[in-house]
Amino acid sequence: MNGVERQRFSTSDMVHSVAEMIEYITARITLNPGDVITTGTSLGIGIIEKPPVFLKEGDVMEVQIEGFPALRNTIGWEKE
């Protein structure tokens, strides 16, 4: 978050395999080209820090799969 690496882990360390998650998701919805599945993790989450760390408007989040460019998103709250 904001240029600080918060998590790094292998998919082999996940409770459910990538194949299991895709099977579960596609049994309920159709995935289309460009869809992204984010899985989350219990490692590095801000709620367990002292004090807790939460996303704020303007924060920049990046996710990356080894060998691919990073996906970068800036946090913004939907305005009513």
matplotlib code that plots the C-alpha trace (Angstrom):
import matplotlib.pyplot as plt

x = [0.0, 1.4, 4.7, 5.1, 4.9, 2.4, 2.1, 4.0, 3.0, 2.6, -0.7, 0.5, 0.1, -3.6, -6.3, -8.2, -6.3, -6.8, -8.6, -11.0, -11.8, -12.4, -14.6, -16.6, -17.0, -17.9, -20.6, -22.3, -21.3, -19.7, -16.2, -15.3, -11.9, -10.3, -12.1, -9.9, -10.3, -8.9, -8.6, -7.4, -5.3, -5.0, -1.3, -0.5, -4.0, -4.3, -7.1, -4.7, -2.1, -1.7, -3.2, -5.3, -4.5, -7.4, -7.5, -8.1, -9.2, -6.1, -4.2, -2.6, -2.9, -0.9, -1.2, 1.1, 1.5, 5.1, 5.9, 3.1, 2.8, 1.3, -2.4, -2.5, -5.7, -6.2, -8.8, -11.8, -15.1, -18.2, -19.9, -23.7]
y = [0.0, 3.4, 1.8, -0.4, -4.1, -5.6, -9.2, -11.7, -15.4, -18.2, -19.6, -23.0, -21.7, -20.9, -22.9, -23.4, -23.9, -21.5, -24.3, -24.8, -21.1, -20.9, -23.9, -22.4, -19.0, -20.2, -22.5, -19.2, -16.6, -16.3, -15.0, -12.8, -11.8, -9.2, -10.3, -10.4, -12.7, -11.4, -13.9, -11.9, -13.4, -13.3, -12.2, -8.5, -7.2, -3.8, -4.6, -6.7, -4.0, -1.7, 0.8, -0.7, 0.4, 1.0, 2.1, 5.8, 7.8, 8.4, 5.3, 3.4, -0.4, -2.7, -6.4, -8.4, -11.9, -12.9, -12.3, -9.9, -6.1, -4.8, -3.9, -0.5, 1.1, 4.4, 4.2, 6.5, 6.4, 6.5, 9.9, 10.0]
z = [0.0, -1.0, -2.1, 1.0, 0.5, 2.9, 1.7, -0.3, -0.4, -2.8, -4.0, -2.8, 0.8, 0.3, 2.1, -1.2, -4.5, -7.4, -9.3, -6.4, -6.3, -10.0, -9.9, -7.0, -8.7, -12.2, -10.7, -9.7, -12.3, -15.7, -15.8, -18.7, -20.2, -18.0, -14.8, -11.8, -8.9, -5.6, -2.8, 0.2, 3.0, 6.7, 6.5, 6.6, 7.2, 8.8, 11.3, 13.4, 13.7, 16.7, 15.9, 13.1, 9.6, 7.2, 3.5, 3.0, 0.0, -2.2, -1.0, -3.9, -3.9, -6.2, -6.8, -9.0, -10.2, -10.8, -14.5, -15.1, -14.7, -11.5, -11.3, -9.6, -8.2, -6.3, -3.5, -4.0, -2.3, -4.4, -4.2, -3.8]

ax = plt.figure().add_subplot(projection="3d")
ax.plot(x, y, z, "-o")
ax.set_aspect("equal")
plt.show()
